[in-house]
Amino acid sequence: MALNKKSVDDFNAKGRKVLVRCDFNVPLKNGEITDETRINAALPTIKKLVGDGAKVILCSHLGKVKNGPNEGESLAPVAKALSSKLGKDVKFIADYNVTGSDATAAVDAMAEGDVILLQNTRFRGKEETKPEDAGEAFAKELADLADDYVCDAFGSAHRPHASVSVVTKYIREKGGTCAVGYLMQKEIDFLGNAVENPVRPFVAILGGAKVADKLNVIDNLLEKADTLIIGGGMAYTFVKAQGGSVGKSLVDDTKLDYCKEMMAKAEKLGKKLLLPVDTVVCDGFPDPIDKADIATSVVKTDAIPDDKEGLDIGPDTQKAYADAVKSAKTVVWNGPMGVFENPVLAEGTKAVAKALADTEATTIIGGGDSAAAVNQLGFADKMSHISTGGGASLEFLEGKELPGVYAADDK
């Protein structure tokens, strides 16, 4: 994977119209933004371009937009938040067409250092999400607004959408630069290089519910890491593949052979593959998920009673996993160790988070639930890097080329 990409520091944007693809897919409740993390993450790139005297045209998707354009998924609240954070008016183009005459007129009227935000790119439906089906009109219209393009949306970098990768073709045709922003650069530096070029020993920790979601990640990381730690619901398929009894725990019977192959592969490559030795079990999955008055007990992972379900790693496993992290120089973690949303079943995830917080190693949290867990448990400021992309981080860990990264110019 070629990871030496041009960034916003590598071209002069003064007086030029720069289209910036951000990830403003923020949670909204009654039209108010409930978590501004993604907006804050985009500010360094925007401020750099404004400071350089660029004319900054921002675009992003928000939500899935399943039922066509609607005010509930408009980017208007984002424009308001950006205006207050940047201390200057960010003009919002409310047109559902995204690149229509309102956008063109607004861009034509821009002065150096001005910022405008286009409407939700997904309001263009298939033209955004399936440019190969819907022609490439939308990508070309976006490119027509600008001279250069910057991708700073790591959360969307694994999608070959019009505003993520296809637009670069048309920017290049007119001699423009296609670069990555600071947020993308940080993801490439940490996630990309952790996998491609780690400081060893390299420990990878994988959790979450399903083995099926992580098949290629397990395969790739076994080759790259020195130690692979498995926790969460996906561990029980491995335990069953070893001949253990897992009770009512989550198991994917179609993946038993795959788990056997991976264990054999680890042995052949001389890698450590660590599985839970003890498990916190309950009568069943808590309903609601955060119900605190539940009866738990700790049993050996390969001897879970038929009427019990494993929902977190036990204390011996917590200690073993924390010990494995102590000697590491690089640690990548993707997926919780148990049902961390429940206070009683969060101890395993908390123990791993604490082990990462206490180590001197470079610690990288691969987005999604593990990022939520680290934030929720109060360890976020102790990590070297928390990825902003769930699906995108997973694909990076699989060793895949991400369209949004690949499309940027090489240095």
Beta strands, then each sheet from edge to edge (+ up, - down):
strand 1: 17-21
strand 2: 28-29
strand 3: 32-33
strand 4: 55-59
strand 5: 90-92
strand 6: 115-117
strand 7: 148-151
strand 8: 178-180
strand 9: 202-206
strand 10: 227-230
strand 11: 245-246
strand 12: 272-274
strand 13: 278-282
strand 14: 297-300
strand 15: 303-304
strand 16: 309-313
strand 17: 330-334
strand 18: 362-365
strand 19: 385-386
sheet 1: 5+ 6+ 4+ 1+ 7+ 8+
sheet 2: 2+ 3-
sheet 3: 12+ 10+ 9+ 17+ 18+ 19+
sheet 4: 11+ 15+
sheet 5: 14+ 13- 16+
end
